[in-house]
Amino acid sequence: MILPLAGYTDAMLTYTYSSAELRALAGHAHPLPRTVRKTLFTFRLWRPARQRTAPRPTAARLDSKCRSDRSADSSGGITTTTAIGWLNAQSIRNKTDAVSAVVCERSLDVLAVTETWHTASDDNCLRLAAPPGYAVVDAPRLSRRGGGVAVIFRQGWRSTRLSVPVSSTFEVIVVHLTSDARPLIVVNLYRPGSERLTSQFFDELLALLDTLDILQCPVVIGGD
């Protein structure tokens, strides 16, 4: 491939790169000239930095590819090997591809996302963040910018968003996932780190836990 040298036009001077030399540029200590980068972008040989780095959630188990049938249960139901991840996205608006890639690359059955920064349940960024074969249940922050929580899960599972006591110190979404095999409750909670921790937070958290205690169902709680 022929790329222009920085500071010269195509007609004046060019360099020829092999495919191996182009790949070697990925770890180069010095940034490439802008004209070279633009040519690489044009031929889709170079991705912007924000697309090269994917968020890293905490996952129960990591796999190498996305499979709609990954489960110990042949029916595709929830099993004891369910893989659940948590991710603070700090806005999924410019990270929809990265979030979707994390779900697939790590074969997650469920991904709980905090700080989605979405503004409504029909926000397009939620749909784009969920890979094919997955659905989303969400709770946007309506009062001010930021916040928002969502749960991305395999589409074959039935889901119900459960009502829980209203809280002012944290945002939470509680989702009951069911299949023919086993039910599971996922609690995704976000408390802004910039706010002072008070006794009210613990009172509201206790009220939430009391509500979950009577459901007699496996519960997984996480968040940020």
C-alpha positions in Angstrom: 0.0 0.0 0.0 1.3 3.5 -0.8 0.9 6.3 1.8 1.9 10.0 1.5 4.8 11.2 3.6 4.0 14.0 6.0 4.6 17.4 4.5 4.6 16.3 0.9 1.8 15.8 -1.6 1.1 12.4 -3.2 2.8 13.6 -6.4 6.0 14.5 -4.7 6.9 11.6 -2.5 5.3 8.4 -1.3 6.3 5.4 0.8 5.2 1.8 0.2 4.2 -0.3 3.3 3.7 -4.0 3.5 0.8 -5.4 5.6 3.3 -6.5 8.3 4.8 -3.0 8.5 1.4 -1.4 8.8 0.5 -3.8 11.7 3.8 -2.9 13.4 2.8 0.7 13.5 0.2 -0.1 16.2 2.8 -0.2 18.9 5.0 2.7 17.6 6.2 5.1 20.2 5.6 8.2 18.1 2.3 9.2 16.6 1.9 8.9 12.9 1.7 12.0 10.7 -1.8 13.2 10.3 -1.8 12.7 6.5 -0.8 9.0 7.0 -3.5 8.5 9.7 -6.2 10.0 7.4 -5.2 7.6 4.6 -5.3 4.7 7.0 -8.8 5.8 8.2 -10.0 6.0 4.6 -9.0 2.4 3.9 -10.4 1.3 7.4 -7.0 0.1 8.4 -6.9 2.2 11.6 -9.6 2.8 14.1 -9.9 5.9 16.4 -8.5 5.4 19.9 -12.0 5.3 21.5 -12.9 2.4 19.3 -9.7 0.4 20.1 -10.3 0.3 23.9 -13.3 -1.5 25.3 -14.7 -1.2 28.8 -13.8 -4.0 31.2 -16.6 -5.2 33.4 -16.3 -7.6 36.3 -17.5 -10.9 35.0 -18.2 -14.3 36.6 -16.6 -16.1 33.7 -14.8 -15.1 30.5 -15.3 -16.7 27.1 -13.7 -16.0 23.7 -16.8 -15.4 21.5 -20.5 -14.6 21.6 -22.8 -17.6 21.5 -26.6 -17.5 21.9 -26.6 -21.1 23.2 -23.8 -20.8 25.8 -25.4 -22.4 28.9 -25.1 -25.7 30.8 -28.8 -26.1 30.1 -29.6 -27.1 26.6 -32.9 -25.2 26.6 -31.0 -21.9 27.0 -32.3 -21.3 30.5 -30.6 -19.7 33.5 -28.2 -22.1 35.2 -25.6 -22.1 37.9 -23.0 -21.1 35.3 -24.8 -17.9 34.4 -22.1 -15.2 33.5 -23.0 -11.7 34.9 -20.9 -8.6 34.4 -21.1 -5.1 35.9 -19.9 -1.9 34.1 -19.8 1.8 34.9 -20.1 3.2 31.4 -20.0 6.9 32.2 -22.3 7.4 29.2 -23.0 4.7 26.7 -23.8 7.2 24.0 -20.3 7.0 22.5 -19.6 3.5 23.6 -22.4 1.4 22.2 -20.1 -0.7 20.0 -17.7 -1.3 22.9 -20.4 -2.3 25.3 -21.9 -4.7 22.7 -18.5 -6.1 22.0 -17.8 -6.8 25.7 -21.1 -8.8 26.0 -20.1 -10.9 23.0 -16.4 -11.3 23.6 -17.0 -12.4 27.2 -20.1 -14.5 26.5 -22.1 -12.7 29.2 -25.6 -13.8 29.9 -26.3 -10.5 31.8 -24.5 -7.1 31.8 -25.6 -4.6 34.4 -24.6 -1.1 33.4 -24.5 2.0 35.7 -24.1 5.6 34.6 -25.7 5.0 31.2 -26.6 8.7 30.9 -29.6 7.8 28.8 -32.6 10.0 29.1 -35.6 7.7 28.2 -36.4 4.1 27.8 -36.7 4.5 24.0 -33.2 6.1 23.8 -31.5 4.7 20.7 -28.2 4.1 22.5 -29.8 1.4 24.6 -30.8 -0.6 21.5 -27.4 -0.1 19.9 -25.5 -1.3 23.1 -27.4 -4.6 23.2 -26.0 -7.2 20.8 -28.4 -9.3 18.5 -30.2 -11.8 20.7 -30.2 -9.5 23.8 -32.8 -7.2 25.4 -32.6 -4.3 27.8 -34.5 -3.2 30.9 -33.6 0.3 32.1 -34.3 3.2 34.5 -33.1 6.6 33.2 -32.3 9.5 35.5 -34.9 12.1 34.7 -34.1 14.9 37.2 -30.6 15.9 36.0 -27.7 14.9 33.7 -25.8 11.6 34.3 -26.8 8.5 36.2 -29.2 5.9 34.8 -29.0 2.1 35.1 -29.8 -0.7 32.7 -29.6 -4.5 32.5 -28.8 -6.2 29.2 -29.8 -9.9 29.1 -30.4 -12.8 26.7 -33.6 -12.2 24.8 -34.9 -15.7 25.3 -35.4 -15.1 29.0 -38.7 -13.7 30.4 -38.1 -10.5 32.3 -40.1 -8.5 34.9 -39.0 -5.3 36.4 -39.9 -5.5 40.1 -41.2 -2.6 42.2 -39.0 -1.7 45.2 -39.1 1.1 47.8 -38.3 4.6 46.4 -34.9 5.9 47.4 -33.3 9.3 47.1 -29.7 8.3 47.9 -29.2 5.8 45.0 -30.6 4.6 41.7 -31.6 1.0 41.4 -33.3 -1.4 38.9 -34.4 -4.8 40.0 -35.1 -7.4 37.3 -36.6 -10.8 37.7 -35.4 -13.2 34.9 -37.1 -16.5 34.4 -36.8 -19.5 32.2 -38.0 -23.1 32.3 -34.8 -23.9 34.2 -34.4 -21.4 37.0 -35.4 -17.9 38.1 -32.9 -15.2 39.0 -33.2 -11.7 40.4 -30.5 -9.1 39.3 -30.2 -5.9 41.4 -28.2 -3.1 39.7 -27.6 -0.2 42.1 -25.7 3.1 41.6 -24.8 5.6 44.3 -23.0 8.8 43.1 -19.6 8.8 44.6 -19.6 12.6 44.8 -22.4 12.6 47.4 -21.7 12.2 51.1 -22.5 8.9 52.6 -25.3 9.3 55.2 -27.4 7.0 57.5 -30.3 7.6 55.1 -28.4 5.5 52.4 -28.2 2.6 54.8 -31.8 2.9 55.8 -32.9 2.9 52.2 -30.6 0.0 51.3 -32.0 -2.0 54.2 -35.5 -1.4 53.0 -34.5 -2.7 49.6 -32.9 -5.8 51.1 -36.0 -6.5 53.2 -38.1 -6.4 50.0 -35.8 -8.9 48.3 -35.7 -11.2 51.3 -39.4 -12.2 50.9 -39.1 -13.2 47.3 -37.5 -16.6 48.0 -35.4 -16.5 44.8 -31.7 -16.4 44.1 -30.6 -12.7 44.1 -27.4 -11.2 42.7 -26.6 -7.6 43.8 -24.0 -5.3 42.3 -23.3 -1.8 41.2 -21.2 1.1 41.8 
